[in-house]
Amino acid sequence: MASTLMTIGQAVRSNLVVNSQTNLAWATLLDLTGSGPAHQRLARALRAAIRSGRLPTAAAVPPSRALAEELGCSRWVVTEAYGQLVTEGYLAARVGSATRVAWAPDDHSRPARPPRPRAPTPRYDLAPGLPDVRAFPRRRWAESVAAVTRTISVDDLGLPDPRGHPVARRTIADYLRRSRGAVATPDTVTVCAGITDSVARVARALRRLGVTSVGVEEPGWPRLSAAVAGAGLTVRPVPVDRDGLRVDALDGVRAVVVGAAHQFPSGAVLAPSRRAALLRWARAVDGFVVEDDYDAEFRYDRRPIAAMQGLDPGRVALLGSVSKTLSPALGLGWLLAPGVLTAAADPVAAAPPVLDQLALATFVDRGWYDAHLRAARRRFRTRRDLLLAALREAIPEATVDGTAAGLHVLLRLPDGTDTAAVVRAAGRAGLSLMALDAYRSVPTVPPDPVLVLGYGNLADSEIAPAVAVLRTTLDRV
């Protein structure tokens, strides 16, 4: 018996099919090394698995005949091990029922762990960053997934193309040409897992091309800076004013990440003169512009502004995603890059699941994405108007900016307001907020009295009570 067990290896994992949660013990790693008879080694391995928590209380262990067959030993070895553990109180055997783990740790059997704090779910969400996830088009997305599952070829179920499925790349290229004025072909599109993934890919390609530092907007989205730094590049904060990125402050870099259509969180739209100056800068330094197309689909005073990439596709990489239009849970985005960046891209980067890519392509090709965006624009315009009216009435001493696009506004409070204290107090009252200084690499001194209020993930009926909580919080602070 012992030699049979040793032939199996240092550790044995059950490969029996798990039919229900009662079979949790069937896939537990058992270490059968050591000295002694086979039944003693098996009992020792099961005892260790139970005491470590890998076999939880009430989990069913495999029938003795099944485990013996899998271990390549006699049934007697298993029944002897089970009997020993029943005697010790680790297992409980009942006639006509599975043998289950009976041992449970008491308060003194393992070191005490401090409870993990859980953030309470806010009653009202005025934090930026989410679309209206309640309006996610479940039925049409499910139909897209079902259509792909029925028709996908056997070849497409194999190893995926790291740059994305050709059908998805073609659909995205068509969409970017007609909706963003981009210069796009399937060969220049890479399907990514979102904006952060796109920035990380570009940053790694830039490093292979000899770029050592990249400019990022200040204030800006912290994850973009983290993606640049994660690629081994130096992050250079570049100030932003009402006209967008300060091109005159681009010193010592050959690449910059910029939100041209709607900068987050300032809400600034890159002025035409700045766009022209930025492209002149890129040509002069033999550099690149990484255009984050954040919130580009949501413009309320005019049609969305075309992407800057169309003006110089050899210098500008365009990044986009469905995180703010459909849901961040999909993890789908795209990168439209100049040929030199595509050639320097990581050849082994993982693309999103092929089924998800093709579902998005189907969703777009059937016109459902455009229909969803039209409905979303109407919904967000109405919600923005409701929010502005509530803020004017409840907080007349504040001013509001950045209202023409996107899914958030800036609320400038009277000088001297401690926005960090406001955010903390609002959180205790069930209102989720963010201060503008939270998006700076170095907070201003004194603190900038500006709140960033998102209205994407807030129902229309919640706007008035949310602003009322904010009013009460400001009075207390």
PLY file of the C-alpha trace (Angstrom):
ply
format ascii 1.0
element vertex 477
property float x
property float y
property float z
element edge 476
property int vertex1
property int vertex2
end_header
0.00 0.00 0.00
2.70 2.42 0.97
4.66 1.96 -2.23
1.50 2.53 -4.26
0.89 5.81 -2.50
4.46 6.94 -2.89
4.29 6.23 -6.64
1.43 8.73 -6.95
3.71 11.54 -5.87
4.44 14.02 -3.12
0.87 15.31 -3.02
-2.43 14.03 -4.39
-5.34 16.21 -5.54
-8.72 14.64 -6.10
-9.96 15.07 -9.64
-13.47 13.82 -8.96
-16.25 16.02 -10.27
-17.65 18.38 -7.67
-21.43 18.04 -7.89
-22.43 20.39 -5.10
-21.11 22.42 -2.21
-21.34 19.30 -0.02
-18.32 17.95 -1.92
-15.89 20.72 -1.01
-13.50 18.13 0.44
-13.17 16.29 -2.87
-10.69 18.73 -4.36
-8.40 19.20 -1.38
-4.63 18.83 -1.65
-3.40 16.00 0.58
0.27 15.75 1.48
1.00 12.04 1.91
4.75 12.34 2.52
6.44 11.16 5.67
7.03 7.87 7.42
4.63 5.27 8.72
1.94 3.02 7.31
-0.31 4.34 4.52
-3.43 4.70 6.69
-1.50 6.76 9.26
-0.10 9.06 6.58
-3.58 9.55 5.10
-5.06 10.29 8.54
-2.24 12.76 9.19
-2.86 14.52 5.86
-6.61 14.77 6.44
-6.10 16.01 10.00
-3.76 18.75 8.77
-6.22 19.78 6.07
-9.02 20.04 8.64
-6.99 22.00 11.19
-5.73 24.43 8.54
-9.27 25.15 7.37
-8.78 23.68 3.89
-11.47 21.20 4.87
-14.09 23.42 6.53
-16.60 22.35 9.14
-19.48 20.24 7.70
-17.63 19.56 4.41
-18.22 16.03 3.09
-15.22 13.80 2.52
-15.25 11.35 -0.43
-16.69 7.85 0.06
-13.98 5.44 1.08
-14.26 3.38 -2.10
-13.94 6.46 -4.36
-10.94 7.91 -2.48
-9.21 4.51 -2.40
-9.60 4.18 -6.16
-8.17 7.63 -6.74
-5.22 7.12 -4.40
-4.51 3.68 -5.81
-4.70 1.99 -2.42
-6.99 -0.52 -0.74
-10.29 0.61 0.72
-9.02 -0.58 4.12
-6.43 2.24 4.17
-9.15 4.86 3.79
-11.62 3.28 6.24
-8.87 2.97 8.86
-7.91 6.64 8.41
-11.55 7.75 8.57
-12.15 5.61 11.66
-9.17 7.13 13.43
-10.39 10.67 12.71
-13.93 9.83 13.82
-12.50 8.56 17.11
-10.50 11.79 17.52
-13.55 13.94 16.77
-12.35 15.36 13.47
-14.98 13.51 11.41
-18.57 12.45 12.07
-20.03 9.35 10.37
-23.75 8.70 10.07
-25.44 5.67 8.55
-26.96 6.55 5.19
-25.21 9.91 5.04
-21.83 11.27 3.99
-18.94 11.40 6.42
-18.39 15.05 7.26
-15.88 17.27 9.03
-16.99 17.71 12.64
-14.07 19.67 14.07
-14.38 23.45 14.35
-11.69 25.81 15.65
-12.39 27.60 18.91
-11.34 31.12 19.76
-7.98 29.95 21.14
-6.92 27.56 18.38
-5.64 30.22 15.97
-4.21 33.71 16.39
-6.77 36.45 16.57
-7.15 38.60 13.48
-8.42 42.13 13.60
-11.77 42.44 11.83
-11.48 43.77 8.30
-13.22 47.11 8.11
-16.04 47.21 5.61
-16.97 50.49 4.02
-20.68 51.11 4.42
-22.65 51.35 1.19
-23.50 55.03 0.74
-27.15 56.05 0.51
-26.26 58.52 -2.20
-23.37 58.24 -4.65
-22.04 61.61 -5.82
-18.55 60.24 -6.43
-17.35 60.38 -10.06
-16.27 57.44 -12.17
-19.37 55.34 -12.80
-22.08 55.47 -15.45
-25.71 54.63 -14.72
-25.18 50.92 -14.18
-28.90 50.49 -13.50
-29.47 51.31 -17.18
-27.10 48.62 -18.46
-28.80 47.07 -21.54
-29.04 43.58 -20.09
-31.39 42.07 -22.66
-29.52 43.25 -25.74
-26.14 42.41 -24.27
-27.42 38.93 -23.41
-28.69 38.56 -26.99
-25.27 39.59 -28.30
-23.52 37.01 -26.11
-26.03 34.33 -27.12
-25.60 35.10 -30.82
-21.82 34.83 -30.55
-21.99 31.61 -28.55
-24.23 30.00 -31.19
-22.13 31.02 -34.17
-18.51 31.17 -32.99
-16.18 28.91 -34.95
-14.06 26.16 -33.49
-10.92 28.06 -34.47
-12.06 31.10 -32.51
-12.26 28.96 -29.37
-8.52 28.36 -29.51
-5.69 30.63 -28.42
-6.68 34.30 -28.91
-4.80 36.93 -30.90
-3.00 39.15 -28.33
-4.13 42.24 -30.26
-7.78 41.18 -30.30
-10.12 39.28 -32.60
-10.09 40.58 -36.20
-13.88 41.03 -36.22
-13.78 43.14 -33.05
-10.88 45.20 -34.39
-12.74 45.85 -37.66
-15.93 46.91 -35.83
-14.02 49.23 -33.49
-12.11 50.78 -36.39
-15.39 51.46 -38.23
-16.91 52.97 -35.09
-13.94 55.25 -34.41
-13.90 56.52 -38.00
-17.57 57.49 -38.08
-18.06 58.66 -34.49
-14.67 60.12 -33.50
-13.25 61.24 -36.84
-10.26 58.97 -36.31
-7.95 57.53 -38.93
-8.39 53.85 -38.16
-7.95 50.44 -39.77
-8.24 47.01 -38.14
-4.43 46.72 -38.24
-4.01 49.84 -36.08
-6.56 48.77 -33.43
-5.73 46.70 -30.35
-8.53 45.43 -28.10
-7.63 46.06 -24.45
-9.11 45.55 -21.01
-9.78 49.29 -20.52
-8.00 52.63 -20.37
-5.52 51.60 -17.68
-4.50 48.55 -19.69
-4.14 50.71 -22.82
-1.92 53.23 -21.04
0.23 50.44 -19.63
0.67 48.92 -23.11
1.61 52.29 -24.63
4.00 53.03 -21.77
5.83 49.72 -22.28
6.07 50.41 -26.01
7.41 53.91 -25.33
10.07 52.48 -23.06
11.20 50.11 -25.83
11.52 53.15 -28.08
13.84 54.87 -25.60
11.35 57.20 -23.90
12.18 57.58 -20.21
9.55 60.00 -18.88
5.90 60.76 -19.67
3.83 63.83 -18.85
0.50 63.33 -17.10
-2.15 65.92 -16.36
-2.27 67.53 -12.91
-4.84 67.03 -11.46
-5.63 63.74 -13.13
-6.75 60.17 -12.74
-4.23 58.45 -10.40
-4.46 55.08 -12.16
-3.03 56.56 -15.34
0.06 57.78 -13.48
0.35 54.39 -11.79
0.22 52.62 -15.17
3.00 54.84 -16.52
5.14 54.32 -13.43
4.45 50.58 -13.52
6.11 50.42 -16.94
9.31 51.83 -15.45
8.87 55.38 -16.76
9.17 58.61 -14.81
5.88 60.48 -14.32
6.03 64.25 -14.93
2.94 66.16 -13.70
1.81 68.84 -16.19
-0.60 71.54 -14.98
-4.09 71.97 -16.43
-6.08 75.21 -16.61
-9.46 76.17 -18.07
-8.17 75.56 -21.62
-6.76 72.14 -20.80
-3.18 70.90 -20.72
-0.47 73.59 -20.44
1.62 72.77 -23.50
4.20 75.37 -22.48
4.92 73.26 -19.37
5.99 70.16 -21.31
9.67 70.12 -20.41
11.95 67.09 -20.53
9.40 64.60 -21.91
8.74 63.02 -25.31
5.26 61.72 -24.53
2.19 62.99 -22.70
-1.18 61.53 -21.69
-3.96 64.08 -22.27
-7.75 64.17 -21.98
-8.52 66.35 -24.98
-12.30 65.91 -25.25
-13.00 66.23 -21.50
-10.18 66.28 -18.98
-10.79 64.48 -15.71
-11.34 65.87 -13.16
-11.14 69.54 -14.19
-13.73 69.13 -16.94
-11.65 71.30 -19.29
-11.85 70.76 -23.05
-8.50 71.20 -24.79
-8.74 74.51 -26.67
-8.14 74.50 -30.45
-4.96 76.57 -30.04
-3.67 74.09 -27.46
-4.42 71.16 -29.78
-2.38 72.74 -32.54
0.43 73.62 -30.14
0.47 70.08 -28.72
0.87 68.54 -32.17
3.65 71.00 -33.03
5.39 70.03 -29.81
5.14 66.30 -30.62
6.72 66.81 -34.04
9.46 69.05 -32.66
10.58 66.56 -29.99
9.89 63.44 -32.09
7.37 62.45 -29.44
3.88 61.08 -28.95
0.50 62.22 -27.64
-1.57 59.61 -25.82
-5.17 60.83 -26.14
-7.47 59.53 -23.41
-10.94 59.83 -24.97
-12.56 60.12 -21.54
-16.27 61.04 -21.60
-15.99 61.97 -25.27
-19.44 60.54 -26.00
-21.21 62.89 -23.58
-21.34 66.50 -24.74
-24.43 68.63 -23.99
-23.82 72.03 -25.59
-22.82 70.73 -29.04
-21.92 67.55 -30.87
-18.94 65.63 -29.44
-15.59 67.05 -30.56
-13.63 64.87 -32.99
-10.60 63.04 -31.68
-7.24 64.76 -32.04
-5.83 61.52 -33.46
-7.38 62.32 -36.82
-5.11 65.37 -37.16
-1.87 63.40 -36.86
-2.31 59.61 -36.66
1.45 59.12 -36.81
1.97 60.96 -33.51
-1.27 60.41 -31.56
-2.50 57.21 -29.91
-6.23 57.17 -29.11
-7.53 55.26 -26.07
-11.17 54.47 -25.33
-13.38 52.03 -23.43
-16.98 51.17 -22.61
-16.43 51.69 -18.88
-18.28 55.03 -18.84
-20.83 54.15 -21.52
-21.87 50.59 -20.63
-20.12 49.31 -17.50
-16.58 48.94 -16.13
-17.48 45.35 -15.28
-17.12 44.43 -18.98
-13.40 45.27 -19.01
-13.36 46.20 -22.69
-11.50 49.02 -24.41
-9.33 49.81 -27.39
-6.04 51.34 -28.39
-5.60 53.03 -31.77
-1.86 53.50 -32.08
0.68 54.78 -34.61
2.54 52.05 -36.48
5.78 52.63 -34.61
4.05 52.10 -31.25
2.21 49.04 -32.54
5.50 47.54 -33.72
7.04 48.13 -30.28
4.05 46.73 -28.39
4.34 43.80 -25.99
3.80 40.70 -28.17
2.51 38.56 -25.29
0.01 40.96 -23.71
-3.31 39.27 -23.00
-6.45 40.42 -24.78
-9.92 40.33 -23.18
-11.93 37.11 -23.63
-12.83 36.48 -27.27
-16.51 35.91 -26.50
-16.70 39.34 -24.86
-14.91 41.00 -27.77
-17.31 39.45 -30.28
-20.31 40.30 -28.12
-19.25 43.95 -28.18
-18.79 43.78 -31.96
-22.28 42.32 -32.34
-23.73 44.94 -30.00
-22.16 47.73 -32.07
-22.88 46.22 -35.49
-26.58 45.84 -34.72
-26.82 49.56 -33.86
-27.53 48.91 -30.21
-24.48 50.79 -28.95
-25.44 53.98 -30.79
-29.03 53.67 -29.54
-27.78 53.19 -25.99
-25.57 56.29 -26.23
-28.43 58.44 -27.55
-30.65 57.39 -24.67
-27.81 57.89 -22.18
-27.14 61.44 -23.42
-30.78 62.40 -22.91
-30.84 60.81 -19.48
-27.61 62.43 -18.31
-28.55 65.85 -19.68
-31.78 65.74 -17.65
-29.94 64.53 -14.56
-27.29 67.21 -14.92
-29.98 69.91 -15.15
-31.68 68.55 -12.03
-28.38 68.55 -10.15
-27.52 72.12 -11.20
-30.96 73.38 -10.12
-30.69 71.63 -6.75
-27.20 73.03 -6.14
-28.27 76.58 -7.03
-31.16 76.42 -4.60
-29.47 74.63 -1.70
-25.88 75.95 -1.93
-26.13 79.41 -3.52
-22.74 80.48 -2.15
-20.96 77.92 -4.35
-20.18 78.08 -8.06
-20.38 75.20 -10.53
-18.06 74.52 -13.45
-17.41 71.80 -16.03
-21.08 71.27 -16.86
-20.96 71.04 -20.66
-19.71 67.46 -20.93
-19.07 64.24 -19.09
-20.70 62.79 -15.99
-19.46 65.14 -13.26
-19.33 68.80 -12.25
-17.00 70.83 -10.06
-18.50 72.57 -7.04
-16.31 75.45 -5.84
-17.03 76.28 -2.22
-16.09 79.48 -0.35
-12.37 79.93 0.28
-11.20 78.31 3.47
-13.62 75.37 3.28
-11.95 72.17 4.46
-13.05 69.84 1.66
-11.33 66.83 3.26
-13.45 67.35 6.37
-16.54 67.74 4.18
-15.83 64.43 2.43
-15.35 62.63 5.75
-18.48 64.10 7.31
-20.53 63.38 4.20
-19.35 59.78 4.25
-20.58 59.38 7.81
-23.93 60.76 6.67
-24.17 58.24 3.83
-23.09 60.53 0.98
-20.11 59.54 -1.20
-18.02 62.54 -2.37
-14.55 63.32 -3.71
-12.42 66.44 -3.29
-10.47 67.82 -6.23
-7.23 67.64 -4.23
-7.63 63.84 -4.09
-6.62 63.81 -7.77
-3.41 65.80 -7.32
0.01 64.26 -6.82
0.72 67.06 -4.33
-2.30 68.69 -2.61
-2.53 72.46 -2.83
-1.71 74.65 0.17
-4.13 75.89 1.31
-6.47 73.12 0.12
-8.43 73.84 -3.02
-12.08 74.22 -1.85
-13.52 72.22 -4.77
-15.62 69.05 -4.76
-15.95 66.71 -7.75
-19.60 65.64 -7.95
-20.48 62.72 -10.21
-24.06 62.16 -11.27
-23.69 59.09 -13.48
-24.58 56.50 -10.81
-27.35 58.51 -9.14
-31.07 58.11 -9.80
-32.97 61.30 -10.65
-35.11 60.89 -7.54
-31.98 60.80 -5.35
-30.58 64.15 -6.47
-32.59 66.43 -4.19
-32.07 64.37 -1.00
-28.36 63.93 -1.83
-27.88 67.69 -2.19
-29.83 68.19 1.04
-27.37 65.92 2.85
-24.50 67.90 1.33
-26.07 71.16 2.52
-26.42 69.80 6.05
-22.83 68.53 5.97
-21.49 71.92 4.88
-23.38 73.63 7.69
-21.87 71.28 10.25
-18.34 71.50 8.92
0 1
1 2
2 3
3 4
4 5
5 6
6 7
7 8
8 9
9 10
10 11
11 12
12 13
13 14
14 15
15 16
16 17
17 18
18 19
19 20
20 21
21 22
22 23
23 24
24 25
25 26
26 27
27 28
28 29
29 30
30 31
31 32
32 33
33 34
34 35
35 36
36 37
37 38
38 39
39 40
40 41
41 42
42 43
43 44
44 45
45 46
46 47
47 48
48 49
49 50
50 51
51 52
52 53
53 54
54 55
55 56
56 57
57 58
58 59
59 60
60 61
61 62
62 63
63 64
64 65
65 66
66 67
67 68
68 69
69 70
70 71
71 72
72 73
73 74
74 75
75 76
76 77
77 78
78 79
79 80
80 81
81 82
82 83
83 84
84 85
85 86
86 87
87 88
88 89
89 90
90 91
91 92
92 93
93 94
94 95
95 96
96 97
97 98
98 99
99 100
100 101
101 102
102 103
103 104
104 105
105 106
106 107
107 108
108 109
109 110
110 111
111 112
112 113
113 114
114 115
115 116
116 117
117 118
118 119
119 120
120 121
121 122
122 123
123 124
124 125
125 126
126 127
127 128
128 129
129 130
130 131
131 132
132 133
133 134
134 135
135 136
136 137
137 138
138 139
139 140
140 141
141 142
142 143
143 144
144 145
145 146
146 147
147 148
148 149
149 150
150 151
151 152
152 153
153 154
154 155
155 156
156 157
157 158
158 159
159 160
160 161
161 162
162 163
163 164
164 165
165 166
166 167
167 168
168 169
169 170
170 171
171 172
172 173
173 174
174 175
175 176
176 177
177 178
178 179
179 180
180 181
181 182
182 183
183 184
184 185
185 186
186 187
187 188
188 189
189 190
190 191
191 192
192 193
193 194
194 195
195 196
196 197
197 198
198 199
199 200
200 201
201 202
202 203
203 204
204 205
205 206
206 207
207 208
208 209
209 210
210 211
211 212
212 213
213 214
214 215
215 216
216 217
217 218
218 219
219 220
220 221
221 222
222 223
223 224
224 225
225 226
226 227
227 228
228 229
229 230
230 231
231 232
232 233
233 234
234 235
235 236
236 237
237 238
238 239
239 240
240 241
241 242
242 243
243 244
244 245
245 246
246 247
247 248
248 249
249 250
250 251
251 252
252 253
253 254
254 255
255 256
256 257
257 258
258 259
259 260
260 261
261 262
262 263
263 264
264 265
265 266
266 267
267 268
268 269
269 270
270 271
271 272
272 273
273 274
274 275
275 276
276 277
277 278
278 279
279 280
280 281
281 282
282 283
283 284
284 285
285 286
286 287
287 288
288 289
289 290
290 291
291 292
292 293
293 294
294 295
295 296
296 297
297 298
298 299
299 300
300 301
301 302
302 303
303 304
304 305
305 306
306 307
307 308
308 309
309 310
310 311
311 312
312 313
313 314
314 315
315 316
316 317
317 318
318 319
319 320
320 321
321 322
322 323
323 324
324 325
325 326
326 327
327 328
328 329
329 330
330 331
331 332
332 333
333 334
334 335
335 336
336 337
337 338
338 339
339 340
340 341
341 342
342 343
343 344
344 345
345 346
346 347
347 348
348 349
349 350
350 351
351 352
352 353
353 354
354 355
355 356
356 357
357 358
358 359
359 360
360 361
361 362
362 363
363 364
364 365
365 366
366 367
367 368
368 369
369 370
370 371
371 372
372 373
373 374
374 375
375 376
376 377
377 378
378 379
379 380
380 381
381 382
382 383
383 384
384 385
385 386
386 387
387 388
388 389
389 390
390 391
391 392
392 393
393 394
394 395
395 396
396 397
397 398
398 399
399 400
400 401
401 402
402 403
403 404
404 405
405 406
406 407
407 408
408 409
409 410
410 411
411 412
412 413
413 414
414 415
415 416
416 417
417 418
418 419
419 420
420 421
421 422
422 423
423 424
424 425
425 426
426 427
427 428
428 429
429 430
430 431
431 432
432 433
433 434
434 435
435 436
436 437
437 438
438 439
439 440
440 441
441 442
442 443
443 444
444 445
445 446
446 447
447 448
448 449
449 450
450 451
451 452
452 453
453 454
454 455
455 456
456 457
457 458
458 459
459 460
460 461
461 462
462 463
463 464
464 465
465 466
466 467
467 468
468 469
469 470
470 471
471 472
472 473
473 474
474 475
475 476
